[in-house]
Amino acid sequence: MKRKTLTGGERADWLRLSRTRGIGPITFFHLLERYDGSAAAVLADLPALSRKAGGKSDISAPRKSDIDREIEAAAKIGAFHLAACEPDYSACLAAIDAPPPVIAVRG
């Protein structure tokens, strides 16, 4: 995965996709690869992906407002979210088979 610093909006999209019901870490990274690294594009195409799965998969993203509240709550305690592609993400954590796409960091 190419290392890059995300914008606040991109990071929020990563967090939202990582919190999407029915998408685990392995699927998350496969989808990002398929959609040229854009979590926003994956989120926009979720209804089509669900239809392609025959509607059998419970794929539902949290509301953007819920993600905004999560980000704000983290900020209130001095924490922030860090995506797996970002330079400050733990190299050891990134090396595991299915690293968490987004982690909350404090300190």
C-alpha positions in Angstrom: 0.0 0.0 0.0 1.3 3.4 -0.9 2.0 5.6 2.1 0.3 9.0 2.0 -1.2 11.5 4.4 -5.0 11.7 4.0 -7.0 14.9 4.2 -9.6 15.1 7.0 -12.4 14.2 4.6 -10.5 11.2 3.2 -9.7 10.0 6.7 -13.4 10.3 7.6 -14.3 8.3 4.6 -11.8 5.6 5.6 -13.3 5.6 9.1 -16.8 5.4 7.7 -15.9 2.5 5.4 -14.0 0.7 8.2 -17.2 1.0 10.3 -19.4 -0.4 7.5 -21.3 -3.5 8.6 -20.3 -6.5 6.4 -16.8 -5.1 5.5 -13.9 -6.4 7.5 -10.2 -5.4 7.1 -9.4 -7.8 4.3 -12.4 -6.8 2.2 -11.7 -3.1 3.1 -8.3 -3.3 1.5 -9.5 -5.3 -1.5 -12.2 -2.7 -2.2 -9.7 0.2 -1.9 -7.4 -1.5 -4.4 -10.4 -2.0 -6.7 -11.5 1.6 -6.4 -8.0 3.2 -6.8 -7.6 3.9 -3.2 -10.8 6.0 -2.8 -12.9 5.1 0.2 -15.4 7.7 -1.0 -15.8 5.8 -4.3 -16.4 2.6 -2.4 -19.0 4.2 -0.2 -20.8 5.7 -3.2 -20.9 2.2 -4.8 -22.1 0.3 -1.7 -25.7 -0.1 -3.0 -24.4 -1.6 -6.2 -22.0 -3.9 -4.4 -24.9 -5.1 -2.1 -27.0 -5.8 -5.2 -24.1 -7.7 -6.8 -24.0 -9.8 -3.7 -27.6 -10.7 -4.3 -28.8 -8.5 -1.5 -27.7 -11.3 0.9 -24.9 -9.3 2.4 -25.8 -6.8 5.1 -23.6 -4.0 3.8 -24.6 -0.7 5.5 -22.4 2.3 6.2 -22.9 4.4 9.3 -24.2 7.9 8.7 -21.6 10.6 8.1 -23.0 12.4 11.1 -22.2 9.4 13.3 -18.6 9.4 12.0 -18.3 13.2 12.6 -19.4 12.7 16.2 -16.9 9.9 16.7 -14.1 12.2 15.3 -15.3 15.0 17.6 -15.4 12.7 20.7 -11.9 11.5 20.0 -10.7 15.1 19.6 -12.2 16.0 23.0 -10.0 13.5 24.8 -6.9 14.5 22.8 -7.1 11.5 20.3 -7.2 11.4 16.5 -7.7 8.8 13.9 -4.9 7.4 11.8 -5.4 5.4 8.6 -3.2 2.4 7.7 -1.8 4.2 4.6 -0.5 7.2 6.6 3.3 7.5 7.4 2.7 7.7 11.2 0.7 4.4 11.3 2.6 1.7 13.2 4.8 -0.3 10.8 4.5 -3.3 13.1 0.7 -3.1 13.1 0.7 -2.6 9.3 2.7 -5.8 8.9 0.0 -8.1 10.3 -2.3 -10.0 7.8 -5.4 -7.9 8.4 -4.4 -4.6 10.1 -7.1 -2.3 11.3 -7.8 0.2 8.5 -8.1 3.0 11.0 -6.9 3.3 14.6 -7.5 6.0 17.2 -4.3 7.4 18.7 -3.9 9.4 21.8 -0.7 11.1 22.9 
